[in-house]
Amino acid sequence: MGEQVMGSAVEMVLFVFLIVLAICIVRLRSLFAAAMLFGIFSLLSAGLLTMMDAVDVAFTEAAVGAGFSTVLFLGALGLTTSEEVSPVKHRVVAKLVVVSTGLALAYGTLDMPAYGDPDAPIHRHVAPHYLEKSADEIGIPNVVTSVLASYRGYDTFGEVTVVLTAAVGAILLLGGRATRRREDTEDAE
């Protein structure tokens, strides 16, 4: 019981840090500082996901969010200025859309079972099916591998596609700038 209370306290502290970081990122004008805080945000998110026993998602967040995305932000920042050039005008309609979307998402969570509820539908129907029948249905003895490779195959394929698309976009973005630089120096000579 004491470990669960301690875990909940750590989760709350991490969640508060995430909210504070998000507010700081929104208010920053230095793009370099924003990129660094995005990396810290992803790292804290990975810690929070680890505390919630979603280690596979935490690894992905740490690798892609804190690692790869931060490198991409810094690479893109090398191609631009380090300060925001024009002030952002906050329009009332945009704020209303963001607030209404947030309220709709919060309303959608009211019907969810409590976090860690052993009587939640996933613990009564889905998880027992995977644990009992995955070896027979899929032929893979490791349940985690069978879930990721087969039951969630389309989802996993989608995640891989997103990462590949981001990598190709980054290569095109960074490679295009280098090609333009070479052409500019050749034209100057």
Secondary structure, DSSP 8 states (H G I E B T S, - for coil): -HHHHHHHHHHHHHHHHHHHHHHHHHH--BHHHHHHHHHHHHHHHHHHHHHTT-HHHHHHIIIIIIIIHHHHHHHHHTTS-SB-SS-----HHHHHHHHHHHHHHHHHGGGS--TT-TTSHIIIIIHHHHHHHHHHHH--S-HHHHIIIIITHHHHHHHHHHHHHHHHHHHHHHHHHHHHHHHHHHHH-
